[in-house]
Amino acid sequence: MAQKEATVYILDLGRSMGEKRNGRSQTNLEWALEYVWDKITTTVATGRKTAMMGVVGYRTDETDVMGAIDDDDGYSNTRIIVPLKQLLLPDIRDLQPQLKPSATNQGDVLSALAVAIQMIDTATTGKTGKPLKYDRRINIITDGYGHMETSDSDAIAAKLKEDEVEMNILGVDFDDAEFGFKEEDKDPEKEQNETTLKDFARKCNGNFATIAEAISQLEIPRTKNTHPVPSYKGTLTLGDSENYDTTLTIDVERYPCTMIAKPPTASSFVVRTDLSGGAGASTQSSATVAGDEHRGDGQLAAVKSQRVYQIDNLDEPGTKTNVEMEDLERGFEYGRTAVHISESDANVVKLETSPCLDLIGFVPEEKFERYLPMSRTNYVVPQRTNTAAALALSSLIHALYESGCYALARLVTRENKAPLLVLLVPRIEPDLECLVDVELPFAEDMRRYKFPPLDKHLTVSGKVITEHRDLPNTQLMQAMNEYVDAMDLSSFDRDDEGEPTEYMKFEDTYSPLLHRINHIIRWRATHPTSPSLPAPPQILTKYSAPPPSLLDRASPQLAALKAAADVKKVPPKQQGRGKRTLRDREKPLSGLDVDALLGNPKRVKIDSTNLIPSFKQALAATDDLEAIQTAAADMARNIREYISTSVGESGYGRALEAIRVMREEITELEEPEIYNSFVRDLKRDLLEGRLRGDRREMWWKIRGSKYGLVERKTCFASEVSEEEAAEFYRSA
């Protein structure tokens, strides 16, 4: 369960916060709000109802404490802008226009702090009067100007310590020796207030810093620590515990070690257009429908999936009909084929299992192949408060570690669940001893492929060739070795004493995809109409390319490698087979006509006795549009000949197969109009009896096989919509 939080932001909205100081293009408030919005939007993105936030402004034009204090005397120019609650995106949009500098400098930060403390007390106290388990936090953002009433500061500090409230004071242009900032010609009033706030933070065990340091750390992605949930609680067994007493049985628990963090998907959200509550259209896809949990302003709505099972409608080819869930039978994928297994057959082969973690063997660590792990890792630790289990598991871990072995185990986490084969690796740290498990493949999961060797060639007769134009020579191998050594990152970065240090530390590398998307989501929440997006944080792009200084240092080795490999510029590759004229085709570098030299004909004649292969050869022999149209016309003529000379339905199968090949080949060439024109004419001839009799049965076969018009969904070059293609099947 996520920890409950109650956070109040106390914002200085005085007139001085509207000034621009120290060469900044932003006002003090705009600059400080970069930190506030980042923190608020990060919390909102979690969607946790237990993460409550509130906003209190002081040095405001109005006074409104919303009943948090019974007597508001002494709390002038203090306003509760947002009461303590779960903030959502509409709340952020409502809050933005309210955070503007006021026209006054009157107001006291400690008075606003007293209001914030009362807000937290009210929200985090149970019905019995006892405080609930909350993480309480107050963040003060100020520029240090204005009068401060410090007579009650000691009592307020004691109250914060008693309630275990985390206090953070962030000041605009506050002096911070550790961060390396000192404001010159500081106003005496501000200097005195800084000293007072710093002393107050010390009294309540809070944090005091300049906001420049906090803003500089916003680009560092924040990792998420989740509450560990056990996936298995049972015994680790060596031997047959059911039939023998001399078995090793240890009570253990299994917890996740590493988890995959995935970025949020766009399908999780939908923008509503039916703001009036009517039956208006919505922007979500047809595969999702908006749920009932939406705000009244129509900004976002929850999305829930709707699953529909459909099959082809045999009565109306080209259409589908819905099928109820109870009418379905289970099938299992075997390659690209769905294999049906009845419920009775499935029960026969179903393996009945019970939860277990049984050791079945051991393997030396040097013989374990690193490519075998298939899953994330988990910790196997002794049962809590079980001293005997901790001692037994520690003995097993040390035995594996000292012998240099890994253990293989059969894992079943739940009743009747399929067993897994896992590898148990010992891990010993000063404060932790455990086994780390990872899933291994079964024999059926392995796909073994054979590839030719990279360092030699084998002839048909079995002769070994070590010198060949496709094999690297000694000079190339040496140049590559020198280039790899020059690009070595392990010795690139050095500390202050000149000693090599690790360049890419594990704790400094983050997932660019995950954190960049989260960064954009937080930014867009507060900039809904901005036409551009901010640049990605430098920490996410730092390791996307080698360091420039390293590239400069390795440039001689790279030049030598290019010379040894005889690197030449390759002409741009023609995309697809879309260009049809000889003028558009890439000419050979020599300028010679290779086809003419080799005696290859420009066009291949369509042979009616070998129709399909000759048609494919004709298309492969040329990219000329005229030649393709001629081949398609010959193919169409032969298809009509098959149909018109058919006795009954004897020739329909050959004609149908030829239509299929013609449709696929022409579509691949991105010339769908050639086929569409043919199939329109063929349909008209079939229905009007122009092919020597009533050939309607052939049209029904074409319709049932869905060999109609090529629509835009199948080929982007087509001008036929899906509706036109469906209408083509229905009209007769």
C-alpha angles and dihedrals in degrees: 000000000000117000115256115244135195115188128175123192114208108200127193105225097173125139091258090062088069092064126100113228140177094020097301121147090212128071118250090256095049090050094047092047090063086074095042095050092047092053094044096046091047090056093044090052091061090063091214115158089201092062103087124183135184136184126216122184126199132190085040128151092241134048118221123145094167094227094303086124118039093214113035093192107126093025098087119151090022121119135180101224097178122014119225107283144112107296121218133186095272088053090056091050090050092047098051099072091047095060099081130128112267129223095248140068093201118115141085126244094208090055089054088048091055089053091050092050091052091049091054093045092053094047098043101043119098128226090264091057094251120125114255124228104275138144100237119201137170122191119194118197115187143142092226099245126126135054119303124205104210101173093104097036095108092052092047091049091051091050091052091051092047093051092042092236115170108229121203120181116190119182132196107240093353114162114256119175094189092053091042102241130129124167113225122223092013118192110255092230091053092046090053093047091050090054091048094049092046091052090047091052089052092051094054095039090248134145125260122191145140113266091232088072092049092049092048089057095052091087091060106094115239115230120219122236111202129199108260114244118193116239094191135024115180143079135320104218135192111189136007104310093180096060104024135048095205096080132120111242122175126178107232142167129213123218132174116266101182127016131193112243111207126193118245115267126230090237089071091074137047132188112227122222098179092086093156092058092249129127095275123150119272130212096234120107122260089255093066135048128200117254128224096256100092136128122252093241093066096233100128136353134196116258128217127185123246116200121203125183116212138179133190113278106234092193092057111029113213094034134089134219129210121250126203119240094241091057093059127099124211119255133183126215115245107178102309094332126095109224115203117220119183121227093250092052091046091054091054095055096035111117113229108215138172128208112280146139106208124178109229103171151333134244131194111251093233090060095052113104114224094216093065102079111103106181148031118288131257136196121239108202134167120272113276117265090005105124095179091053091048091052094047094047091047089055092051092047093051091046091054092044096049093045093047093236139134124213127231117214141180110232128196112172099183140021113286092000119141111265121247130210110227135182117225115209121189117236123188123185131160092262101022139055117177147129118255113211130198129178118256128202125253120229091265090056094058121096112193119196130182120222129184115259118266098217101049145024126229119210125213090261091052098256115151117229118193098172115061138135089249093053125078114251127219094266093053092047091051092048091050092049091052092048093050090050091049091052093050109136095191091078098031103086119059135187128233091279093053095253119139114259134184111278101198106037115196093234092052097054120087137178106267092200096052099042096038092055091047089048091053093046092053092046095047090051089067098031104045096158102038110124094211137049127232121256115265116263113270092236090064094051098038095094098034091095136023116270111273092230090055091051091051091049092051096044094101091053090047091052090050090049092052091050093048092048092045091229114198132181112261118219114248111275117241111244112237123315096292098118108083108178126080089233090061095048121099110258119222116260091245092054090230125134100244094187092055093047092051093044094240113155118238092226133032117216115236109245113208091205091055099028107157099041092045091049091053091047091051092054093045093051097063145023094201112124094216091054091049092051091049092051091048091050091051090048091050091049091053092047090054089048091054091052099042094048094044116121101220107316097330095112099037094089093056091046092049092051091049090051090052093051092045091051094049096045096046091046091052089053088055092237100116094154090071091060095038091055090049096049093047091054092044092053091050092049092048096049094043094048097242094140099075101285142344106336098165091122088066090055090053089053091051090047094048092049091049094234092146130116120339104240130204092260091062097041124016091211092064121102093201116106124216090252092055091048091051091047089052089062095045099048115082 
